[in-house]
Amino acid sequence: MTWTSSTGVVLRDLVPAELRRSWVAAGHCPDRDLYSLLRERVAAHPRRVAVIDSSGSLDYASLDRAVRWQAKSLRDLGVGPSDIVGIDVPNGREGVVAELAVAAVGGVAVHLPDGGSPVTSTMITDVSRALEAAADPRCDVPWSPVTVDPEAPAKILVSSGTEAAPKLVAYSHNAFAGGRGNYVRAVHGDTAVPRDLVPVPPASAFGSFGAAITLCRWC
């Protein structure tokens, strides 16, 4: 599989397609996009706390309201499944809302705390309006989901540098919800309602356990 962004960035999948489909057939990957998985969590328990940071707590319904508000702003700018979206906001609820909004429009998120990059089609630098919408049910935004290939890239992470030097690595929706998600589930064991403490940047591999896995798959 080869994916090309609106800015000309080419991402080549080095794993054979047949092998990836065998993982789906075996049940290792849900074969779903991240935002549709999040919506399931919202429907199952809208009042459960989703995010806790220095500003307090945010339940699933409020979080999703903020995500849809921010996603609509992206869609109004023409952002869609062929776009890489840079994120330059604080790592708390702001970063969570921004990342999930990119997933909602089918784009590829990359956290860039030092500003824009030639690989990005747009940047999210402020989600304050979305967070205002989260606090007010009257600001609910109707949302028509886009069709997203579960094998398409969802987010670009910064590797740990174990292969000589840090590098950017693209992860698909199935890679997050499947392989990395299964790892987190195994760590939690039989915990009915798991909670993940994420003290590292969301651009890192361990930081990705927050929005893309904990919220979309398990909690």
C-alpha positions as CSV (number, residue, x, y, z in Angstrom):
1,M,0.0,0.0,0.0
2,T,1.3,3.5,-0.9
3,W,-0.4,6.6,0.6
4,T,0.4,10.1,-0.8
5,S,-0.5,13.3,1.1
6,S,-1.9,16.5,-0.4
7,T,1.6,18.0,0.1
8,G,3.3,15.1,-1.8
9,V,4.5,13.1,1.1
10,V,4.7,9.4,0.1
11,L,4.3,6.7,2.8
12,R,5.0,3.2,1.7
13,D,3.7,0.2,3.7
14,L,6.5,-2.3,4.0
15,V,4.3,-5.0,5.4
16,P,2.6,-7.3,2.8
17,A,-1.1,-6.6,2.5
18,E,-1.9,-10.3,2.8
19,L,-0.2,-10.4,6.2
20,R,-2.1,-7.4,7.4
21,R,-5.4,-8.9,6.3
22,S,-4.5,-12.1,8.1
23,W,-4.1,-10.1,11.4
24,V,-7.6,-8.7,10.9
25,A,-9.0,-12.2,10.1
26,A,-7.4,-13.5,13.3
27,G,-9.1,-10.8,15.3
28,H,-5.9,-9.0,16.2
29,C,-7.1,-5.7,14.6
30,P,-10.6,-4.4,14.7
31,D,-10.4,-3.1,11.1
32,R,-12.0,0.2,12.2
33,D,-10.9,3.8,12.1
34,L,-10.1,5.5,15.4
35,Y,-12.9,8.0,15.5
36,S,-15.6,5.5,14.9
37,L,-14.2,3.5,17.8
38,L,-14.2,6.6,20.0
39,R,-17.9,7.2,19.1
40,E,-18.7,3.7,20.5
41,R,-17.1,4.7,23.8
42,V,-19.1,7.9,23.9
43,A,-22.3,6.0,23.2
44,A,-21.6,3.4,25.8
45,H,-20.8,5.8,28.7
46,P,-21.2,9.5,27.8
47,R,-20.8,10.7,31.4
48,R,-17.7,8.7,32.3
49,V,-14.6,10.8,32.8
50,A,-12.4,10.7,29.7
51,V,-9.6,13.1,30.4
52,I,-8.1,14.5,33.6
53,D,-5.5,17.3,33.5
54,S,-4.5,20.4,35.4
55,S,-7.7,22.1,34.3
56,G,-9.9,19.4,35.8
57,S,-11.9,16.5,34.1
58,L,-13.8,16.1,30.9
59,D,-16.4,13.4,30.3
60,Y,-16.8,11.5,27.0
61,A,-19.8,13.5,25.8
62,S,-18.1,16.8,26.4
63,L,-14.9,15.6,24.8
64,D,-16.7,14.4,21.7
65,R,-18.5,17.7,21.4
66,A,-15.2,19.5,21.4
67,V,-13.7,17.1,18.9
68,R,-16.6,17.5,16.5
69,W,-16.5,21.3,16.8
70,Q,-12.8,21.2,16.0
71,A,-13.3,18.7,13.2
72,K,-15.9,20.9,11.6
73,S,-13.4,23.8,11.6
74,L,-10.9,21.5,9.9
75,R,-13.5,20.3,7.4
76,D,-14.5,23.9,6.6
77,L,-10.8,24.5,5.7
78,G,-11.0,21.6,3.3
79,V,-8.9,19.2,5.4
80,G,-9.6,15.5,4.7
81,P,-8.1,12.0,4.4
82,S,-5.2,13.1,2.2
83,D,-3.9,15.8,4.6
84,I,-1.2,15.7,7.3
85,V,-2.2,18.1,10.1
86,G,0.4,19.6,12.5
87,I,-0.6,20.0,16.1
88,D,1.0,22.7,18.3
89,V,-1.1,23.0,21.4
90,P,-0.5,21.9,25.1
91,N,-0.3,18.2,25.8
92,G,-3.4,18.0,28.0
93,R,-7.0,18.1,26.8
94,E,-6.0,20.5,24.0
95,G,-3.7,17.9,22.5
96,V,-6.3,15.2,22.9
97,V,-9.1,17.2,21.2
98,A,-6.8,18.2,18.3
99,E,-5.6,14.7,17.7
100,L,-9.0,13.2,17.7
101,A,-10.4,15.9,15.5
102,V,-7.8,15.1,12.9
103,A,-8.9,11.4,13.1
104,A,-12.5,12.5,12.7
105,V,-11.8,14.1,9.3
106,G,-9.6,11.1,8.3
107,G,-6.4,13.1,8.3
108,V,-3.0,12.2,9.7
109,A,-1.9,13.9,13.0
110,V,1.6,14.9,13.9
111,H,2.5,16.8,17.0
112,L,5.0,19.6,16.1
113,P,5.6,21.8,19.1
114,D,8.1,24.0,17.3
115,G,5.7,25.1,14.6
116,G,4.8,24.1,11.0
117,S,6.6,21.8,8.6
118,P,6.6,21.3,4.8
119,V,4.9,17.9,5.3
120,T,1.7,19.5,6.9
121,S,-1.2,20.9,5.0
122,T,-2.4,22.9,8.0
123,M,-1.7,23.5,11.7
124,I,-3.8,23.4,14.8
125,T,-2.5,26.0,17.2
126,D,-5.6,26.8,19.3
127,V,-8.5,24.7,20.4
128,S,-10.0,27.1,22.9
129,R,-13.2,27.6,20.9
130,A,-13.7,23.8,20.8
131,L,-13.2,23.6,24.6
132,E,-15.8,26.3,25.0
133,A,-18.1,24.2,23.0
134,A,-17.4,21.2,25.2
135,A,-18.8,23.0,28.2
136,D,-22.1,24.0,26.4
137,P,-24.5,21.3,25.1
138,R,-26.1,23.9,22.9
139,C,-22.9,24.0,20.9
140,D,-23.4,20.4,19.7
141,V,-22.3,20.0,16.1
142,P,-24.0,17.4,13.8
143,W,-21.4,15.2,12.3
144,S,-21.4,13.0,9.2
145,P,-18.3,10.7,9.5
146,V,-16.0,10.2,6.5
147,T,-15.0,6.9,5.2
148,V,-11.5,6.0,6.4
149,D,-9.4,3.0,5.4
150,P,-8.3,1.3,8.6
151,E,-4.9,0.6,7.0
152,A,-4.4,4.3,6.1
153,P,-2.1,6.3,8.4
154,A,-3.6,7.9,11.4
155,K,-0.7,9.5,13.2
156,I,3.0,10.1,12.8
157,L,5.1,9.3,15.9
158,V,8.7,10.1,16.8
159,S,10.7,6.9,17.3
160,S,12.9,6.3,20.3
161,G,16.0,6.3,18.2
162,T,16.9,2.6,18.9
163,E,17.9,2.3,15.2
164,A,20.8,4.8,15.4
165,A,18.7,8.0,15.3
166,P,15.1,9.1,16.0
167,K,12.8,9.2,13.0
168,L,9.2,9.8,12.1
169,V,7.1,6.7,11.8
170,A,3.5,6.5,10.5
171,Y,1.0,4.3,12.2
172,S,-2.3,3.2,10.7
173,H,-5.6,3.1,12.5
174,N,-5.4,-0.7,12.7
175,A,-1.8,-0.4,14.1
176,F,-3.1,1.7,17.0
177,A,-6.4,0.0,17.7
178,G,-4.9,-3.5,17.0
179,G,-1.3,-4.1,17.9
180,R,-0.6,-1.2,20.3
181,G,-4.1,-1.4,21.6
182,N,-3.8,-5.1,22.4
183,Y,-0.5,-4.4,24.3
184,V,-2.2,-1.8,26.5
185,R,-5.1,-4.2,27.1
186,A,-2.7,-7.0,28.2
187,V,-1.0,-4.6,30.6
188,H,-4.3,-3.7,32.3
189,G,-5.3,-7.3,32.6
190,D,-8.7,-7.8,34.1
191,T,-9.1,-4.1,35.1
192,A,-12.7,-3.2,34.2
193,V,-12.2,0.5,33.7
194,P,-8.5,1.1,33.1
195,R,-6.9,4.5,33.6
196,D,-3.6,5.5,31.9
197,L,-1.3,8.1,33.2
198,V,0.5,9.7,30.2
199,P,3.4,11.9,31.5
200,V,5.2,11.9,28.1
201,P,4.6,14.0,24.9
202,P,1.8,12.6,22.7
203,A,4.3,12.7,19.7
204,S,6.2,9.8,21.3
205,A,5.4,6.1,21.1
206,F,4.3,5.8,24.8
207,G,2.4,9.1,24.6
208,S,0.3,7.6,21.8
209,F,-1.3,5.3,24.4
210,G,-3.4,8.3,25.5
211,A,-5.9,9.5,22.8
212,A,-5.3,7.0,20.1
213,I,-5.6,3.9,22.2
214,T,-6.9,4.4,25.8
215,L,-9.8,6.7,24.7
216,C,-10.6,5.1,21.4
217,R,-10.4,1.4,22.4
218,W,-10.6,0.5,26.0
219,C,-11.9,3.1,28.6
